Amino acid sequence: MNSIRSIGIILDGNRRWAKAKGVPSLEGHRAGYEALKKLVEHTPHLKEKYGLEFVTLYAFSTENWNRAEEEVGYLMSLFEEALSFVLEEGIRDGEKDPENAVRLKIIGQRERFSEKIQTLMSEAEERTKNFGGITAALALSYGARAEILQAVEKMRAENVSATEENFTNTLWTAGIPDPDIIIRTGGEQRLSNFLAWQSVYSELFFPETLWPDFTVEHLEKIFEEYYARERRHGT
């Protein structure tokens, strides 16, 4: 059984979950955050059983800045809380069991966030960089088109030759293998500006389950379906 080394997840359905529950949409984002924390707890098992090493999580897109000011403000406070959690409980747990602790990476337009959040991002990356568990890449103010444009501009400025390898190494996801699987929860069947370059041979899954209800059992069911598919990569 081949390893599932790298996956991407579009965390979709928080607001629809809240609407279905009859609660404010902000509570849906809170529930989504709690679902993510629960999934992270199972990463040692996922690494051992499937060989999972990298998870890229699409949490906030470049387009999401256009949402209502109240919602964006709440999400910023939630990101700050999540990064602080990593720097407190995550680091403490990681020091006890560094081989299974998650290594955090942030991809996207960091410069659009407050100085405080940018500082938390850098500190969380620095303090988890030597942990031996999976790498969780949190895509914040991420958009595939913006990623590609910045890579082109950087290669032009540095006079780097245009090869696939050079281009891949200039993307925000440099060092992260192309995903074997991309999952979008909530049933919508599109990638919405996520990993356009990296997803060309990814297997796509669109479960109906809304993100706050998504569990490790749902993920493992997708993994088993993945193994039943034939991946030919154009051959």
N, C-alpha and C positions, 0 to 999 in steps of 0.2 A: 504494500500500500504506500503510494507516494505521499510525501509530506505536503500539507497545505501550509506553505511557508508564510504567505502574505495575503491579507484580505483587506477590503475597504468596506465601510458601512456608512450609508447615508441615514442619519438619525432622523427619520421623518415620522410625523404623526402626533407630536406633542399637543398641538392646538386642537386637533380633531378628537384626541383622547379627552381633553378637558371639556370640550363641547358635549361629548357623549355622556360625560359624568355630571354635566350641569354645573361646572365650576369655572372660575376665571381662567383664561388661557395661560396666564402666568403660572398657575398651579400645574399645568401640563408640562411646562419646561422644568419645574422642580421635580416632577415625577420622572421625567426623562433623565435628569441628572442622577436620581437615585437608581434608576435601571442601569445606567452606565457603571456606577460604583459596584453594583452587584455582579455585573458581568466581569469586571476587572478582577474580582475575587476568585474567579474560576480560571484565570489565565495560566496558572501553573499546570492545572489539569489539561488544558487545551494544548499547551506546549508539549507536555509529556505524551499525550495520546495521538496528536495529529502533527506534531512538529511545528506548530504555529510560532512564528517569531515576530511578525509585524502586523499591527492593526492600524489602519488609517481611518480616522473617525471624522466625518464631515459634520461639524457642529454649527458652523456659522459661515454663510457664504458672502461673497462681495455684494450680492444683491440684498442680503438681509439688512444691510444698513438702512434700506429704504422703508423698513417697517415703522410702525408707530413709535414715537419717541419713548413712551412708557415701556413698551416691550423691549426695545433696544437697551434702555437703561437697566431694566431688570436682568437681561441676559449678561450685561457687563458685570453686574454685581454677582451673578451666578458664576461667571468665569473667574472672577476674583476669589470667590469662596472656594471654587474647585482647586485653583492653583495653591491657595493657602492650605487647603487640606493635604495636598501632595507634600508641601513643605513641612507640615507638622506630622500628621499621622502616617502619611506615606513614607516619609524619611525614617520615622521611628520604626515602623514595621520593616522597612527595607534594611535597616542596620541589623535587625535580628535575623533576617533571612535574605541576604543580598542576592542569592542565586535565583530566587523566585520573584524578586521585586521588579516592578515595572519601570522601564526607562522611558522618560517622557521627551517627546520632540514636538515642537510647534511649527506648523507650516502655514504660510499665508502672509498677508500684509500687516506685519507687526506694527508698522509705523502709524497705523490708523487707530491704535489703542492708546489709552492713557499711559503716561509715564509709569504709573504705579503698576498697571497690568503688565507692561513691557518688562519691568524689573522682575516681577513675579515669574514671568515666562522664562527669563534668562536664568534666574536662580533655580527654578524647578528643573530645567534642563541640566544645569551644571551639577546639581546635587544628586541627580539620578543617573548620570551618564555611565557610571561604573557598575550599575546594577545588572544582574545577569538574566533577568526575566525577559518577557516580550518587550518590544519597543511599541509604545502607543503614540502614534503621530496624530495630534489634535489639529484639525484643519480649521483655522479661525481667520475670518475675512479672506477665505480661500475662494478662488475661481480658476478653473483650468485655463481660460483665455488670458487672464491676468498673469498666471504662472508662465505661460508660453511667451507672452510679450516681454516679460522681464528677463526671461532666459535669452531671447533674441537680442535684446538691448545689451545684456551683459557680455554675450559672446562678441557682439560688434565692438563694444568698448575695449574688450581685452584682445581683440583681433584673433579670436579662436576659430579654427576651421570648422565648417559645418558638417559634422558627422553625427550619426545617431548616438554614439557613445558620449561625445562631448556635450551634445544637447541634453541628454539624460542626466549627465553629471552637473548641469547648470540649473536644473529644475529645483524647486523647493524640496522635492521628494528625493533628492540625491542621497544615495545610500540605502534607500528602501526598495526592495525588489518590486517589480510590477505585480499587482495583485492577481492571485489565482482566482479569487472570487470577489465580486462586488455585490453587496446586499443593499437594497433599499426597502426599509420597512414601510408599512402603511399602504402598500398596494399600488402606488403610482409607478408607472413603468417608463421611467426616463432617468438619465444620470444627472441632469441639471447642473452642467458645468463642473463636473467632478472627474478628475483624473483622465482627461481626454486623451493625452498621449500615452499614459500608462495602462489604459484599460483595453487596448486593442485585441488582446487574446484572453481577457478575463471572462469567466463564466458568470452570468448575471442571474440574480435571484430577486424576486419581488414579492415577498410574503405579505399577506394582508394584515398581519399583526402590527398594531401601532407600536412605536418605539417604547413607550413606558411599560408596555406589557411583554416586551421581547425578553426572553430568558436564554440562559445557556442551553436549555433543552431545545429551543427553537434553532439555535445556532448549530448544534450538533446534528439535528435533522437535516439542515441544509448541507452540512459536510458529508453526510451519508449519501444524499442525492448527488452531490458533486462527484463522488467516487463512481457513481453509476453512469455518469456521462463520459463520452469519448472525446478527448481533447486531441485535435490533430494539428493545430497550428498551421493550417494551410497545406499540409502534406497529403 
